[in-house]
Amino acid sequence: MPQEVLPKWQRRSVGLFRCDIVSKRMCDFKKCHATSLFSSVPSCTMISVAYGSDTRMAWEGIEGHDAIAADFARIVDSGRLGGAYLFVGLGGVGKGTFAQKLAKSLLCSAVESGLVSCGRCASCIQCDAQTHPDYEVVQKPVDRTTIPLETFIGDAEHRMKEGLLRRIWRKPALGGRRIAVILDADAMSDEAANCLLKTLEEPPDHAVIILVGSSLERLLPTIRSRCQIIRFGSLDVETITKVLLSSEEAPDELSAAAGARMAGGSLERARQLLDPAFAEFREHVHGLLSERPLRGVTISRDLTALVEAAGKESQPRRARLRMAFEFVIEFYREALRMSVTEMPIADATLRAGLERWSGEAEETSLLLGITLDALESIDRNANLTVLIDAWTALLERPKLSQHA
């Protein structure tokens, strides 16, 4: 069903982190209203699923998404598995891992029913090693900002003779299915996305194609309409804390809980925040943002230094700047929330910065919008130094952004 989408500036201000499509019921990654994923829905239907709080037995070791796994199990057992799915949600909540575990379960040769994998058969071992002839994972190359056309149809010399779209039509070598997982699907070039359309519209009977991305807006509407969209919710604090402790990534329960509270529902972000260097930089950024007047030159210098420290490769440089912008978005979102509610802020570092913040709600909203625009520009192959300088200039004079 089509959703009524809010104006862009309002859409940006909803939720702790971004929610790319927000209806007037104010649905975000933690507020969804469907109870079943696959109740005779057409391929164009958006399916929203609340994050799981059941911490009993996590499906395939993936915490927080047991409801989605249970619905997939029912659809597989009933023989109604679709040909094209789009997994979407906040980065770092387990979408890609879920897609790959799902593929492994579907290809497992030892388990005939349900949605589990034995982990011991030849098929499972090949899936783990990504050498299974009927299973393929593609993603954005480390040195590129998009998934290129040749990933799907081969390079210029082998056009239409190689690539994912040629292989997906081949008869399965070992079982009844061929499965393709496309990570970073929202980073497909327009050429690549258009090539994929026909296969998504009429996939071969033996194929299951799973696209995984964080932003619906960055995907062509024609791609979205050809997939069943599965929205993965944010992970709750308890779940993130549990994972950090069980994996021994946090030194103690107090540190794990603190990282989980600051993570905004993303396990990946929680892991970053446990790095003392990044935690210190986050505190530094929040301190700079709270100052009036804003010291744009200092912010620009420090963010540039953070990016430069990542080396020369584009991907880690852009990842660092993205994280820094998320620290800024976090600050302005909480400042905006504080202007309309008296809900206390548990995070001491963030609270300390916001206590010094004196901006009005209108200005805060403008600053938030400026930063969200800058965040989007990271994946548009923008020059990062120029982007940082332009962003800080607008932070110092936010009303200019209304006329840009």
Buried (B, 14 or more C-beta within 10 A) or exposed (E): EEEEBBEEEEBBBBBBBBBBBBBEEEBBBBBBEBEBBBEEBEBBBBBBBBBBEEEEEBBBEBBBBBBBBBBBBBBBEEEEBBBBBBBBBBBBBBBBBBBBBBBBBBBBEEBEEEBBBBBEBEBBBBBEEEEBBBBBBBBBBEEBBBBBBBBBBBEEEEEEEBBBBBBBEEEBEBBEBBBBBBBBBBBBBEBBBBBBBEBBEEBBEBBBBBBBBBBBBBBBEEBBBBBBBBBBBBBBBBBBBBBBBEEEBBEEEEBBBBBBBBBBBBBBBBBBBBEEEBBEBBBBBBBBBBEEEBBBEEBBEBBBEBBEEBEEEBBBBBBBBBBBBBBBBBBBBBBBBBBEEEEEBEBEBBBBBBEEBEBEBEBBBBBBBBBBBBBBBBBEEBEBEEBBBBBBBBBEEBEEBEEE
